[in-house]
Amino acid sequence: MKKINYLALAISCLLSASVYADDSQALQDKLAGLKSFQAQFEQQVNDDQGQSIMQGKGNIALQQPMMIRWQQASPDDTLFVSNGDKTYYFDSFAEQVTIMNTHSLIDSTPFVLLTSKDPAQWQKYQVTATEAGFSVTPNQGVESQVEQLDIVFAKDETGLAQLLVKDSSGQSSTFTFSDAKVNESLAHSTFEFSIPEGVEIDDQSQGE
């Protein structure tokens, strides 16, 4: 009886792994068709009890491969931009810019999967299909700032409708997109950043 139970468990695990692999490939296929994406967003942040603690707004631009521009206009003015090699995070209030190596950043957040085709990076995350889209969670042993990323595609399936993010503290953020433009040409300068004079520079990209 024990051997039968062990066999059933092994088969169940193999079938589950196959399903997750299929879901991961399905998500990758959908994202492969998203060559570029830009939109406005509204953000709703809730604490671990589900209580609203903040609202915000801003704009986003994505382009394959590995290019992201995420600008928060309120409640704080911040900019996260990656040209595929270097990533910059600029806080205008603190007058500080942090420089990071984009490929090292991939290890800490699944967000970069939106513009990545690297199989080694996708293998770090488990993807499951949901009624609304896909849910991405880091595999055991992967250190990630994000515990769960839910991706909801637009009804016409040509762009993103929402991103739902849950972090390690239990706090959740919902980003709802509007005025979306899909697969339109974006200037390369969209993903470049010129460091303003007089700001503090925290360069974490050296030696990574």
C-alpha positions as CSV (number, residue, x, y, z in Angstrom):
1,M,0.0,0.0,0.0
2,K,2.8,2.4,0.9
3,K,4.5,1.7,-2.5
4,I,1.2,2.6,-4.3
5,N,0.9,5.8,-2.3
6,Y,4.5,6.8,-3.1
7,L,3.9,6.0,-6.8
8,A,0.7,8.1,-6.8
9,L,2.5,11.0,-5.1
10,A,5.4,10.8,-7.6
11,I,2.9,10.8,-10.6
12,S,1.0,13.7,-9.0
13,C,4.2,15.7,-8.7
14,L,5.3,15.0,-12.2
15,L,1.8,16.0,-13.6
16,S,1.9,19.2,-11.5
17,A,5.4,20.1,-12.8
18,S,4.1,19.5,-16.4
19,V,1.1,21.8,-15.8
20,Y,3.3,24.6,-14.4
21,A,5.7,24.2,-17.3
22,D,2.8,24.6,-19.8
23,D,1.5,27.6,-17.9
24,S,5.0,29.2,-17.9
25,Q,5.3,28.6,-21.6
26,A,1.8,30.0,-22.2
27,L,2.8,33.2,-20.4
28,Q,6.1,33.5,-22.2
29,D,4.3,33.1,-25.5
30,K,1.8,35.9,-24.7
31,L,4.6,38.2,-23.5
32,A,6.7,37.4,-26.6
33,G,3.9,39.1,-28.6
34,L,4.2,42.2,-26.4
35,K,7.2,43.9,-28.1
36,S,6.4,47.2,-26.4
37,F,3.8,48.6,-24.0
38,Q,3.2,52.0,-22.6
39,A,0.3,53.3,-20.4
40,Q,-0.8,55.4,-17.5
41,F,-1.5,53.7,-14.2
42,E,-3.3,54.1,-11.0
43,Q,-2.0,52.4,-7.9
44,Q,-3.9,51.1,-4.9
45,V,-1.8,49.9,-1.9
46,N,-3.3,47.8,0.9
47,D,-1.7,46.6,4.2
48,D,-1.7,42.9,5.3
49,Q,-5.2,43.4,6.7
50,G,-6.6,44.6,3.4
51,Q,-6.9,48.2,4.5
52,S,-6.1,51.0,2.0
53,I,-2.9,52.9,3.0
54,M,-2.0,54.7,-0.2
55,Q,-3.1,55.7,-3.7
56,G,-0.8,56.7,-6.5
57,K,-0.4,57.3,-10.2
58,G,2.2,57.3,-12.9
59,N,3.2,55.9,-16.2
60,I,5.0,52.8,-17.5
61,A,6.9,51.8,-20.7
62,L,8.2,48.3,-21.5
63,Q,10.2,47.1,-24.5
64,Q,12.0,43.9,-25.2
65,P,14.6,43.0,-24.3
66,M,15.0,44.1,-20.7
67,M,13.9,47.7,-21.1
68,I,11.7,49.3,-18.4
69,R,10.6,52.8,-17.5
70,W,8.4,53.1,-14.4
71,Q,7.7,56.6,-13.3
72,Q,5.6,57.3,-10.2
73,A,4.1,60.8,-10.2
74,S,2.3,60.7,-6.9
75,P,2.4,60.5,-3.9
76,D,6.2,60.6,-4.5
77,D,8.1,61.6,-7.7
78,T,10.3,58.6,-8.4
79,L,11.7,57.0,-11.6
80,F,12.9,53.4,-12.2
81,V,14.5,53.0,-15.6
82,S,16.5,50.2,-17.2
83,N,18.3,50.3,-20.6
84,G,18.9,46.5,-20.4
85,D,22.3,46.9,-18.9
86,K,22.2,49.5,-16.2
87,T,19.1,50.2,-14.0
88,Y,18.6,53.6,-12.3
89,Y,16.3,54.5,-9.5
90,F,15.9,58.2,-8.9
91,D,14.2,59.8,-5.9
92,S,13.8,63.5,-6.7
93,F,12.8,64.4,-3.1
94,A,15.9,62.7,-1.6
95,E,18.0,63.9,-4.5
96,Q,19.6,60.5,-4.8
97,V,20.1,58.1,-7.7
98,T,20.9,54.4,-7.2
99,I,22.6,52.6,-10.1
100,M,22.2,48.8,-10.3
101,N,23.2,46.0,-12.7
102,T,20.0,44.9,-14.5
103,H,21.0,41.3,-14.7
104,S,21.6,41.1,-11.0
105,L,18.3,42.8,-10.3
106,I,16.4,40.0,-12.1
107,D,17.3,37.7,-9.2
108,S,15.3,39.8,-6.8
109,T,12.0,40.6,-8.7
110,P,9.8,38.8,-11.2
111,F,8.9,42.2,-12.8
112,V,11.9,41.8,-15.2
113,L,10.3,38.6,-16.6
114,L,7.9,40.9,-18.4
115,T,10.7,41.7,-20.9
116,S,13.0,38.7,-20.5
117,K,13.3,35.6,-22.6
118,D,16.2,34.1,-20.6
119,P,15.2,30.5,-19.7
120,A,17.5,30.5,-16.7
121,Q,15.5,33.3,-15.2
122,W,12.1,31.8,-15.9
123,Q,13.2,28.6,-14.2
124,K,13.4,30.5,-10.9
125,Y,9.7,31.2,-10.9
126,Q,6.6,29.1,-10.9
127,V,3.7,30.2,-13.2
128,T,0.1,29.1,-12.8
129,A,-2.8,30.1,-15.0
130,T,-5.7,31.9,-13.3
131,E,-9.2,32.9,-14.5
132,A,-7.9,36.5,-15.0
133,G,-4.4,35.7,-16.4
134,F,-1.3,34.3,-14.7
135,S,0.2,34.2,-11.2
136,V,4.0,34.2,-10.8
137,T,5.7,33.1,-7.5
138,P,9.4,32.5,-6.8
139,N,10.6,29.0,-6.3
140,Q,11.8,27.9,-2.9
141,G,15.3,29.2,-2.3
142,V,14.9,32.2,-4.6
143,E,15.3,35.5,-2.7
144,S,12.7,37.8,-4.1
145,Q,11.3,41.1,-2.9
146,V,7.9,40.0,-4.5
147,E,6.1,37.0,-3.1
148,Q,3.4,36.9,-5.8
149,L,2.9,38.8,-9.1
150,D,-0.5,38.4,-10.8
151,I,-0.6,39.5,-14.5
152,V,-4.0,40.3,-16.0
153,F,-4.1,40.9,-19.7
154,A,-6.5,43.2,-21.5
155,K,-9.7,41.7,-22.9
156,D,-8.4,41.9,-26.4
157,E,-5.2,40.1,-25.1
158,T,-2.9,42.6,-26.7
159,G,-1.7,44.4,-23.6
160,L,-1.7,44.5,-19.8
161,A,-4.8,45.5,-17.8
162,Q,-3.5,45.1,-14.3
163,L,-0.5,43.9,-12.2
164,L,-1.2,42.8,-8.7
165,V,1.8,42.6,-6.4
166,K,2.2,41.0,-2.9
167,D,5.5,41.6,-1.1
168,S,7.1,39.8,1.8
169,S,5.5,42.1,4.4
170,G,2.0,41.1,3.2
171,Q,1.4,44.5,1.7
172,S,-0.3,44.4,-1.7
173,S,-0.4,46.8,-4.6
174,T,-2.7,46.9,-7.6
175,F,-1.7,48.8,-10.7
176,T,-4.5,49.4,-13.2
177,F,-3.5,50.6,-16.7
178,S,-5.3,53.0,-19.0
179,D,-4.5,54.8,-22.3
180,A,-2.4,51.8,-23.3
181,K,-0.4,51.7,-26.5
182,V,0.8,48.3,-27.7
183,N,3.7,47.4,-30.0
184,E,4.3,51.0,-31.0
185,S,7.8,52.2,-31.7
186,L,9.5,53.7,-28.6
187,A,12.5,56.0,-28.7
188,H,15.7,54.5,-27.3
189,S,16.0,57.6,-25.1
190,T,12.9,56.5,-23.2
191,F,15.0,54.0,-21.4
192,E,18.1,56.2,-20.9
193,F,18.7,58.3,-17.8
194,S,20.9,61.4,-17.4
195,I,22.0,61.9,-13.8
196,P,21.1,65.5,-12.7
197,E,23.9,67.6,-11.3
198,G,24.3,67.8,-7.6
199,V,22.4,64.6,-6.7
200,E,23.9,61.9,-4.4
201,I,25.0,58.8,-6.4
202,D,24.9,55.3,-4.9
203,D,26.5,53.1,-7.5
204,Q,25.8,49.4,-6.6
205,S,26.6,48.1,-10.1
206,Q,30.4,48.0,-9.7
207,G,31.7,44.5,-9.0
208,E,28.3,42.8,-9.3
